[in-house]
């Protein structure tokens, strides 16, 4: 390939910068793991931007989504990270998913959905259950708008229920989380390289 693969981490924490965030930590770890496969990228914290409600690619004056959308379109890999609240993905994550809905009506120069040939993986953290449920929701939505999900493409940590320890409070990354991260990022980079070299056929 003439250019390196790129990744965009969208961190859907409820905490604005510069607050510490378990989601931010997990996203940065995933990005570092992707770098081991030659992927370069950046992170945005969605809550820092005024993403207006709606399902259009541009909701008009004051909408911060259009420049973020351009970053999504430019990246080969989307890393979608959310905390778990009440067993669900965050409201910020839902807002981002709703804005991605606009891509259902967008096609490229050969008539394919504009997000074809792009890969998405998920990162989920929380000191309660819900990670599998959230991954199912994220993957169905991301698949709907055109992303391809690699094998074992989620990385999650569930702390002990009804306790106060967060992912960012851990002294080290749990082995199972590290293993899941290694698998998800290797598969994402592999799949993204294949799709970048030879994408899905035109309709």
N, C-alpha and C positions, 0 to 999 in steps of 0.2 A: 504494500500500500504506500502511496505517496505521502500521506499524512497520518499522524497517529490517531487512534480512536479517542473520542472525547466523551466525558460523562458530566452530567449535571445532577447534583444532589439537591432535591427540594426537601428541606426540613420543615415539617408541619407542626412543630412544637407550638404550644400556646404562649410561650415565654418570648417576649421581644429581646433583641440584643441590648446589652451584653450579658443578660442573665445566663447562668450555667444551665445546660440542657442535656439530658441523657440522650435525646434524639440527635442533638448536634454531635455528641461524642460518637455515637454509633455511626452516623453518616460520615464523619471524618475517618473513622476506622475502615469503613467500606471503601471510601475513596483511596485511602492508602493501600488497601489490598488490591484495588484495581490498578494502581500505579505499578505494581509488581508485574503486570501484564502489558505494560506500555501505554496504559490509558491515562490521559491527562484530564483534569476537570476542575470544577469549582462547586461551591455550595451557596445556596441562597436560603435564607430563613423567611419563609413566606409571610409570616406575621409582621415582619418589618415593612411590608409593602401594602399599600391600600388596594388590595384586589377586590374590586366591586362584585357584588352578587350578580349572577346571570349566566347565560349559556352562549354568549356571543364571544368572538375573539377580541372584540373591543367594545366595552360598554360606555364609551364616551368620556367626557371631561372628568379628569381626576382618577381614571382607571389606570392602575399600575401594572395590569396584566400584560398588555401588548409587548413591552420590552422583555418581560419574563418569558412570554410565549416564544419570542425569537430565540431565546437561549434553549428552550425545549426543542425547537425545530433544528437547531444547529448541533445538538448533542447526538451521539450515536447510542448512548446508554443513559436512561433516566433511572436515578436511584431515588425512590419515593419513601421517605422516612416519616413515621408518625408515632406519637405516644398513644398509649391506651388509656381511655377515660370511660368509666362505667361500661367496660367491656367492648368499647367501640373505638374506631379511629377518631381523631380529633375533628372538631368543626372546621379547623383550618384545612385539614386534608380533604374534607368534603367539598369545601369551596374550590380547591384546586381541581378536584375531579370534575366538578360542575363546569369549570371554565374549559377544561380539556374536551368536554362534550362538543364544543364548537368544531372540533377537528373532524367530526363525522361528516361534515359537509364540504371538507376541503380535499382537493385532489392535486396530484403532481402533474408534470407535463405529459405523462402517458396515461393519465386517468386513474391512477391508483390512489387510495387514501394516503394523505400526506405523511402520516406517521408509520407507514409500512417501512420495513428495513431498519426500524429502531427497536431497541431492546429495553425492557424495564425489569428492575428487581425491587424488592421491598425490604425495608428495615422497620422493625416494630419493637418498641420497648414499653414496659409497664410493670408495676408491682401488683398486678392482678391478671387473671386469665383473660383470654380474648385474642391472642396472637393469630391462631389458625383461622378464626372467624374473620379477622381484619384482613389477613392475607387473601382470603377467598374473595372478599369484597373488592380489594384493590386490584387483584389480578383480573377479575371479570371486567371491571371498568376499564382498565388499561388495555386489555385485549380487545374490548369493544371498539375503542378509538384507534386501534391499529398497531399497538406495541406487541412484540413477541416476547414471551416469558421463557427464560431458559429453565432447564431442569433444576429442581431444588433451588429456586430463585428467591427465597426469602431468608432473612436473617432476623432472629428475634431473641429477646430475653424477657422472661416472665419472672419477676421476683416473687418471694413468698407472699401469699395473699394476706391482706390486712396488716402489712408491716410497712415501715417507713423507709426502708433501704431502696434507693434508686440505682439504676445502672451506673450512673456517674459516680456513685459512692463506693463502687467495688475497687478493691486493691489491684485486681488484674482481670483481664478478659477471661471468662469461663471457657474451658476447653471446647465444649460443645458449640458455643457461640463462635469461637475462632474457626472451628472446623466448618461450620455452616457458611461462614463468611468466605473462607477459602474456596469452597465449592461454588457458591453463588457467583463470586467475582470471576473465577476461572471460566465458568460456563457462560457468563454474560459476555466476557471479552471474546471468547471463542465464537459465540453466536453472532456477535456484532461484526466481527471481522468477516465471517462468511457472508452476512447480509450486505455488508458494505462492498464486498468484492462482486457479489452476484445476488441482487435483490429478487424479491418476488416478481413473477411475471405480470405483464400488463393484462388487463381484462380483455 
